[in-house]
């Protein structure tokens, strides 16, 4: 550490730096200047979340005094102002990372999106106006979030869009089962999750190949990798077609390995390893019916050792 602090002075002594350059970089190496960029971002994001939460609490506690209609009008007006602000100050669309015109622009975009959810949730809770169109409303909300994320280059709103789109599919599988109370038991959500995650991953890879918001690809694939592996493992544990679901897990692991190499991400390699380990262990136990205690003892020892070796060998091969 001391050597790093002395580096600018050594470069200055060797006439590799000018006096002006030395005065610019020496405070950075000596620690006199400290970046608070991420600290400020965290504070601003917390501020947005606290504001939206506070508005919800305010409405809930004073609903008898200010009235439902006045509350929802206020929320709609605030949402409209936020969207008007981000649209009027938006830079032209770009497929690459966008540098916003003002430092707090990202937070206004996030605030507008969260307020939109608040308005829709409040309208449904109080007036139940969306009961007959819950699915289409969720789909429209997802479309708005996707547009907002891509138009204004916002990863947080992109996550909201993926969540809303996933909610649309889970609600619209069987409305009758939803109302009868046995939706979870009869809807085979893990099958929907498999198709949903494959579809979203395919779209993400297509957009990535077209150089459209390539910095979004990692987040989309990350969310859908979790959905895919949870869905396939659920099918493996709960249905008779174990081999088919196991093959799906293997296919997902192969794709995760490809993404890990393509995006230089250790996280996807970890997903592939854990999913393959869980699926293989279950297949040995359930299908092959091996109940030998000695076998499982050695299996546990060697598999744990293999996991440690995996972490040590590959953790430094990827940058993320």
C-alpha positions, 0 to 999 in steps of 0.5 A, spaced: 500 500 500 505 504 501 508 503 494 502 505 491 502 511 495 509 513 493 508 511 485 506 518 483 512 521 486 516 516 483 514 517 476 515 525 478 522 524 480 523 520 473 520 526 469 514 521 467 509 525 470 509 533 469 507 537 475 500 538 473 499 531 472 502 529 479 497 534 482 491 531 479 493 524 481 497 524 487 490 526 492 487 519 489 493 515 490 494 518 497 487 517 499 486 524 500 480 524 495 475 518 496 469 517 491 462 517 494 459 515 488 456 509 490 454 511 497 450 517 494 446 512 489 444 507 495 442 513 499 438 516 493 435 509 491 433 508 499 430 515 498 425 513 492 423 507 496 422 511 502 418 516 499 413 511 495 413 507 502 411 513 505 406 515 500 402 508 501 402 509 509 400 516 509 394 514 504 392 508 509 393 512 515 389 518 513 384 515 508 378 517 512 380 524 512 382 525 505 378 520 501 379 515 496 378 519 490 382 525 492 388 520 494 388 516 487 388 523 484 394 525 487 398 519 486 396 519 478 398 527 478 404 525 481 406 519 477 404 524 471 409 529 473 414 524 474 413 521 467 413 528 464 419 530 467 423 524 464 420 524 457 421 532 456 429 531 459 430 524 455 436 524 451 435 520 444 434 513 444 441 509 443 442 501 443 448 502 448 449 505 455 446 512 455 449 518 459 443 521 462 443 529 462 442 530 470 445 526 475 438 524 479 435 522 472 435 514 474 431 515 480 426 519 477 424 514 472 424 509 478 420 513 482 415 514 476 415 506 475 413 505 482 408 510 483 405 507 477 404 500 481 402 504 487 396 507 483 394 500 480 394 497 486 390 502 490 385 502 485 384 495 485 384 494 492 379 500 493 375 500 487 376 493 485 376 495 478 381 490 475 378 484 477 375 482 470 381 484 467 387 483 471 391 479 466 391 484 461 392 490 466 398 486 468 401 485 461 400 492 459 404 494 466 409 489 463 409 493 456 410 500 460 416 497 464 419 494 458 418 500 454 421 505 460 427 500 461 429 500 454 427 507 452 430 510 458 436 505 459 434 503 466 436 496 469 431 497 475 425 498 471 427 492 466 427 487 473 420 490 474 418 489 467 420 481 467 416 480 474 410 483 471 410 479 465 412 473 469 406 475 473 401 475 467 403 468 465 402 465 472 395 469 473 392 467 466 393 460 466 387 458 469 382 463 471 377 458 474 382 455 478 385 461 481 378 463 483 376 456 486 382 456 490 386 450 487 390 454 482 397 452 485 395 445 485 392 444 478 396 449 474 403 446 473 406 453 474 413 449 473 411 448 466 410 455 465 416 457 468 420 453 463 417 455 457 417 462 460 424 462 461 426 459 455 422 464 451 425 470 455 432 467 454 431 467 447 429 474 446 435 476 450 440 472 446 437 475 440 437 482 442 444 481 444 446 479 437 443 485 434 447 489 439 441 492 442 442 494 450 447 488 451 448 491 458 441 488 459 443 481 457 446 479 463 440 481 468 435 478 463 439 471 463 440 471 470 433 472 472 431 467 467 436 462 469 433 462 476 426 461 474 428 455 469 432 451 474 427 452 479 422 450 475 426 444 472 428 441 479 420 442 481 418 438 475 424 433 477 421 432 484 414 432 483 412 428 476 414 421 473 417 424 467 424 424 471 429 423 465 425 428 461 426 434 466 433 431 468 435 432 461 432 439 461 436 441 467 443 438 463 441 442 457 440 448 462 447 447 465 450 447 458 447 453 456 449 456 463 456 454 461 456 457 455 453 464 458 458 464 463 464 463 458 460 468 453 459 474 459 465 472 463 461 470 469 462 466 474 455 466 477 452 462 471 457 457 472 455 456 479 448 456 477 450 450 472 454 446 477 449 447 483 443 445 478 447 439 476 449 436 482 442 437 485 439 433 479 444 428 479 443 427 486 436 426 486 436 422 480 441 417 483 437 417 490 430 416 487 431 413 480 436 408 481 434 407 488 441 406 491 440 406 499 447 404 501 450 408 507 457 407 505 456 409 498 452 416 500 458 417 505 463 417 500 458 420 495 458 426 500 465 426 501 467 427 494 462 431 492 463 436 497 471 436 495 469 437 488 465 443 490 471 446 493 475 444 488 470 447 483 470 454 487 478 454 487 479 453 480 474 457 477 473 463 481 478 467 478 477 465 471 471 470 470 471 477 472 464 478 474 
